[in-house]
Amino acid sequence: MRVLSVVTSSLALHTGPMATDRQATFVTGADGFVGTELIKVFVARGHQVFGLTPSAEAAYRLRRAGAVPVMGDLLEPGQWQDEAAADWIFHLPPHAACVSRVTRRRARSIARRLVLMDAHLVDAVADGATKRIVHVADTGCYGATGPHPITEDAPPRSSAWGRCFTPVLDRLDGYVIAGLPIVTAFSGWVYGNGSWLRERVIEPVIAAGTFARLANRPLRVWRVPAATARFVVGPVLADSLQTDAVFSNLRLRGIGFRYRYPTLEQGLQQVLGALNE
């Protein structure tokens, strides 16, 4: 986690439309894998959780998880911005699923969309009493790291995909300089049943007939030939999966965090087991 700003001054209590004795938490990308896990955590801790979602179907899932759905789109200003003035904000901007090569023109287009989404959210709460804004960023901005783990302080060496996120990080630095309580968290590869790994990798590989179901059997991980990987999951995701990117989690573990599935093998086993249920 790269701490961009730590605010030590006391902040006024939230007095907007969501004022309550309970802590209010606003989550964007709430219907995604990480978003739904965040909702479970904060509901269990007694927070009143509001989740931004663009669809009625996702809103139903958020209600079942204990959150209050807020209909809206990060790309469009709207009433949802009034609901965003919470004590805690977790911003998980959606990433488009790229199946073709990321050209410089395509990277600029994605970057503009991400910067616009950030602006619609952050500008809407800039004058409020939010205690912390956690922006979940993509580790693609670091590119290939080589075999040795790097920390959040390492200089980025962006890949073609990573160039989409460089303008986002630059804009976040500007918000921090302006005094906003933003922390940028680099989530790395998040795998598990319901994550991008199942939808974009495991299921396409199984559909292609190149992966045996291994529930209740020892799991081995093979390096798939690059040409095969690009054919099955697309060139962008294949290149990203095969990039030597190793990130240190010392800072995260130092605050007491424990992984549910500490290794890729354990995560894959859980996903494959769920597919067989």
VEXDREN-2710 file (C-alpha; in Angstrom, 1 decimal):
% VEXDREN-2710
k/r/px/py/pz
1/MET/0.0/0.0/0.0
2/ARG/1.4/3.3/-1.1
3/VAL/0.4/6.0/1.5
4/LEU/0.1/9.2/-0.4
5/SER/-1.4/11.2/2.4
6/VAL/-2.0/10.8/6.1
7/VAL/-4.4/13.4/7.6
8/THR/-3.8/13.9/11.3
9/SER/-6.2/16.8/12.0
10/SER/-9.6/15.9/13.4
11/LEU/-12.4/15.9/10.9
12/ALA/-16.0/17.0/11.5
13/LEU/-18.7/14.4/11.8
14/HIS/-20.5/13.6/8.6
15/THR/-23.6/15.8/8.3
16/GLY/-24.8/15.1/4.8
17/PRO/-27.8/13.2/3.7
18/MET/-26.4/9.9/5.2
19/ALA/-25.9/11.3/8.7
20/THR/-26.3/8.6/11.3
21/ASP/-24.8/7.3/14.5
22/ARG/-23.2/4.5/12.4
23/GLN/-20.1/5.0/10.3
24/ALA/-21.0/5.4/6.7
25/THR/-19.0/3.7/4.0
26/PHE/-19.4/4.3/0.2
27/VAL/-18.0/1.7/-2.2
28/THR/-17.7/2.0/-6.0
29/GLY/-17.4/-1.1/-8.1
30/ALA/-19.5/-2.6/-5.3
31/ASP/-20.9/-5.5/-7.4
32/GLY/-17.4/-6.8/-8.3
33/PHE/-15.4/-9.5/-6.4
34/VAL/-13.4/-7.1/-4.2
35/GLY/-16.4/-4.8/-3.7
36/THR/-18.7/-7.5/-2.5
37/GLU/-16.0/-8.7/0.0
38/LEU/-15.6/-5.2/1.3
39/ILE/-19.4/-4.9/1.8
40/LYS/-19.3/-8.1/3.9
41/VAL/-16.5/-6.8/6.1
42/PHE/-18.0/-3.4/6.8
43/VAL/-21.6/-4.7/7.3
44/ALA/-20.1/-7.1/9.9
45/ARG/-18.4/-4.2/11.6
46/GLY/-21.7/-2.3/11.9
47/HIS/-21.1/0.3/9.1
48/GLN/-23.9/1.6/7.0
49/VAL/-22.6/0.6/3.5
50/PHE/-23.7/2.3/0.3
51/GLY/-22.7/0.6/-2.9
52/LEU/-22.6/2.3/-6.4
53/THR/-23.9/0.1/-9.1
54/PRO/-25.2/0.8/-12.7
55/SER/-27.7/-2.0/-12.9
56/ALA/-30.9/-3.2/-11.1
57/GLU/-29.6/-6.8/-11.1
58/ALA/-26.5/-5.8/-9.2
59/ALA/-28.5/-3.6/-6.9
60/TYR/-30.5/-6.7/-5.8
61/ARG/-27.2/-8.5/-5.0
62/LEU/-26.0/-5.6/-3.0
63/ARG/-29.2/-5.5/-0.9
64/ARG/-28.8/-9.2/-0.2
65/ALA/-25.3/-8.5/1.0
66/GLY/-26.6/-5.9/3.4
67/ALA/-25.7/-2.7/1.5
68/VAL/-27.8/0.1/0.3
69/PRO/-27.5/0.2/-3.5
70/VAL/-27.0/3.6/-5.2
71/MET/-27.8/3.7/-8.9
72/GLY/-25.3/5.6/-11.0
73/ASP/-22.4/5.5/-13.4
74/LEU/-18.9/6.9/-12.5
75/LEU/-18.6/8.2/-16.0
76/GLU/-21.7/10.4/-15.6
77/PRO/-22.4/13.1/-13.0
78/GLY/-25.7/12.5/-11.1
79/GLN/-27.5/12.1/-7.9
80/TRP/-25.2/9.4/-6.8
81/GLN/-22.6/12.1/-6.1
82/ASP/-24.7/13.4/-3.3
83/GLU/-24.7/9.9/-1.7
84/ALA/-21.0/9.6/-1.9
85/ALA/-20.2/11.9/1.0
86/ALA/-19.5/9.1/3.5
87/ASP/-17.0/8.8/6.3
88/TRP/-15.0/6.2/4.4
89/ILE/-14.8/5.8/0.6
90/PHE/-13.4/2.8/-1.2
91/HIS/-13.0/3.5/-4.9
92/LEU/-12.6/0.4/-7.1
93/PRO/-12.9/1.8/-10.7
94/PRO/-14.0/-0.8/-13.2
95/HIS/-11.4/-1.9/-15.8
96/ALA/-12.5/-2.7/-19.3
97/ALA/-11.7/-6.2/-20.5
98/CYS/-9.3/-5.7/-23.3
99/VAL/-9.1/-8.6/-25.7
100/SER/-7.0/-6.9/-28.4
101/ARG/-3.7/-5.2/-28.3
102/VAL/-3.4/-2.0/-26.3
103/THR/-2.2/0.7/-28.7
104/ARG/-1.1/4.1/-27.5
105/ARG/-4.4/5.5/-28.7
106/ARG/-6.3/2.9/-26.8
107/ALA/-4.3/3.5/-23.7
108/ARG/-5.0/7.2/-23.8
109/SER/-8.7/6.5/-24.2
110/ILE/-8.8/4.2/-21.2
111/ALA/-6.7/6.7/-19.2
112/ARG/-9.2/9.5/-20.0
113/ARG/-12.1/7.4/-18.8
114/LEU/-10.4/6.4/-15.6
115/VAL/-9.4/10.0/-14.8
116/LEU/-12.9/11.2/-15.5
117/MET/-14.4/8.6/-13.1
118/ASP/-12.0/9.7/-10.4
119/ALA/-12.8/13.3/-10.9
120/HIS/-16.6/12.7/-10.7
121/LEU/-16.1/11.0/-7.4
122/VAL/-13.3/12.9/-5.7
123/ASP/-14.5/16.4/-6.8
124/ALA/-17.9/15.6/-5.4
125/VAL/-16.6/14.9/-1.9
126/ALA/-13.6/17.3/-1.8
127/ASP/-15.3/19.8/0.5
128/GLY/-16.9/17.2/2.8
129/ALA/-15.8/15.5/6.0
130/THR/-14.6/12.2/4.5
131/LYS/-11.9/10.6/6.8
132/ARG/-10.2/8.5/4.1
133/ILE/-10.5/7.7/0.4
134/VAL/-8.9/4.4/-0.5
135/HIS/-8.2/4.3/-4.3
136/VAL/-7.6/0.7/-5.5
137/ALA/-5.1/1.0/-8.4
138/ASP/-3.7/-1.5/-10.9
139/THR/-0.2/-2.9/-10.4
140/GLY/0.2/-2.9/-14.2
141/CYS/1.8/0.5/-13.9
142/TYR/4.9/-1.2/-12.6
143/GLY/5.3/-3.5/-15.6
144/ALA/7.8/-6.3/-15.4
145/THR/9.7/-6.3/-12.1
146/GLY/12.0/-9.3/-12.7
147/PRO/12.5/-12.2/-10.2
148/HIS/13.0/-10.0/-7.1
149/PRO/10.1/-8.6/-5.1
150/ILE/9.6/-4.8/-5.2
151/THR/7.8/-2.5/-2.8
152/GLU/5.4/0.3/-3.6
153/ASP/8.2/2.8/-3.7
154/ALA/9.8/1.3/-6.8
155/PRO/9.7/3.5/-9.9
156/PRO/7.1/2.3/-12.4
157/ARG/8.2/0.7/-15.7
158/SER/4.8/0.6/-17.4
159/SER/3.8/-2.0/-20.0
160/ALA/1.4/-1.0/-22.7
161/TRP/-1.5/-1.9/-20.4
162/GLY/0.2/-0.1/-17.5
163/ARG/0.4/3.2/-19.4
164/CYS/-3.4/3.4/-19.0
165/PHE/-2.9/4.0/-15.3
166/THR/0.0/6.5/-15.2
167/PRO/-2.2/9.6/-15.7
168/VAL/-4.5/8.3/-13.0
169/LEU/-1.6/8.1/-10.4
170/ASP/-0.4/11.6/-11.5
171/ARG/-3.8/13.0/-10.9
172/LEU/-4.1/11.4/-7.5
173/ASP/-0.8/13.0/-6.5
174/GLY/-2.4/16.3/-7.4
175/TYR/-5.4/15.6/-5.1
176/VAL/-3.1/14.7/-2.3
177/ILE/-1.1/17.9/-2.7
178/ALA/-4.5/19.7/-2.4
179/GLY/-5.0/18.1/1.0
180/LEU/-7.4/15.2/0.3
181/PRO/-7.0/12.2/2.5
182/ILE/-6.2/9.7/-0.2
183/VAL/-4.4/6.4/0.1
184/THR/-3.6/4.4/-3.0
185/ALA/-3.7/0.6/-2.6
186/PHE/-2.2/-1.7/-5.2
187/SER/-4.2/-4.9/-5.0
188/GLY/-2.0/-7.0/-7.3
189/TRP/-3.5/-10.3/-8.5
190/VAL/-6.7/-11.0/-6.7
191/TYR/-7.8/-14.5/-7.2
192/GLY/-10.6/-16.7/-5.8
193/ASN/-14.0/-18.0/-6.8
194/GLY/-15.9/-15.1/-8.3
195/SER/-12.9/-13.0/-9.2
196/TRP/-11.5/-12.1/-12.7
197/LEU/-9.4/-15.3/-12.5
198/ARG/-12.5/-17.6/-12.9
199/GLU/-14.3/-15.4/-15.4
200/ARG/-11.4/-14.4/-17.7
201/VAL/-9.0/-17.3/-17.3
202/ILE/-10.3/-20.5/-15.8
203/GLU/-13.6/-20.7/-17.6
204/PRO/-12.2/-19.8/-21.1
205/VAL/-9.4/-22.3/-20.6
206/ILE/-11.8/-25.1/-19.6
207/ALA/-14.1/-24.2/-22.5
208/ALA/-11.1/-24.5/-24.8
209/GLY/-10.5/-28.0/-23.6
210/THR/-7.0/-27.3/-22.4
211/PHE/-7.5/-27.7/-18.7
212/ALA/-8.4/-30.8/-16.7
213/ARG/-10.6/-30.3/-13.7
214/LEU/-8.5/-31.0/-10.7
215/ALA/-10.8/-30.9/-7.7
216/ASN/-9.8/-33.3/-5.0
217/ARG/-6.5/-34.0/-6.8
218/PRO/-3.0/-32.5/-6.3
219/LEU/-2.8/-29.3/-8.3
220/ARG/0.2/-28.4/-10.4
221/VAL/0.8/-25.2/-12.2
222/TRP/2.4/-25.3/-15.7
223/ARG/3.7/-22.4/-17.8
224/VAL/1.4/-22.4/-20.8
225/PRO/3.0/-21.6/-24.2
226/ALA/2.6/-17.9/-25.0
227/ALA/0.8/-18.6/-28.3
228/THR/-1.7/-20.9/-26.6
229/ALA/-2.4/-18.4/-23.8
230/ARG/-3.0/-15.5/-26.2
231/PHE/-5.4/-17.6/-28.2
232/VAL/-7.4/-18.7/-25.2
233/VAL/-7.6/-15.6/-23.0
234/GLY/-6.5/-12.8/-25.4
235/PRO/-3.2/-11.1/-25.9
236/VAL/-3.5/-8.4/-23.2
237/LEU/-4.4/-10.7/-20.3
238/ALA/-2.0/-13.4/-21.6
239/ASP/1.0/-11.0/-21.7
240/SER/0.1/-9.7/-18.2
241/LEU/-0.2/-13.2/-16.7
242/GLN/3.2/-14.2/-18.1
243/THR/5.0/-11.1/-17.1
244/ASP/7.5/-11.5/-14.3
245/ALA/5.9/-9.2/-11.7
246/VAL/6.7/-9.9/-8.1
247/PHE/5.5/-7.6/-5.4
248/SER/6.4/-7.5/-1.7
249/ASN/3.6/-7.6/0.8
250/LEU/5.7/-6.9/3.8
251/ARG/3.9/-3.6/4.5
252/LEU/0.5/-5.3/4.3
253/ARG/1.5/-8.2/6.6
254/GLY/3.0/-5.7/8.9
255/ILE/-0.4/-4.4/9.8
256/GLY/-1.7/-7.8/10.6
257/PHE/-3.3/-8.9/7.3
258/ARG/-3.6/-12.6/6.7
259/TYR/-4.3/-14.2/3.3
260/ARG/-7.2/-16.6/2.9
261/TYR/-5.4/-18.3/0.1
262/PRO/-1.7/-17.5/0.5
263/THR/-0.5/-19.2/-2.7
264/LEU/-1.7/-19.3/-6.3
265/GLU/-2.0/-23.1/-6.1
266/GLN/-4.5/-22.7/-3.1
267/GLY/-6.5/-20.1/-5.0
268/LEU/-6.7/-22.2/-8.1
269/GLN/-7.8/-25.2/-6.1
270/GLN/-10.6/-23.3/-4.5
271/VAL/-11.8/-21.9/-7.9
272/LEU/-11.7/-25.4/-9.5
273/GLY/-13.5/-26.9/-6.6
274/ALA/-16.3/-24.4/-6.8
275/LEU/-16.7/-25.1/-10.5
276/ASN/-17.3/-28.8/-9.8
277/GLU/-20.0/-28.1/-7.1
END
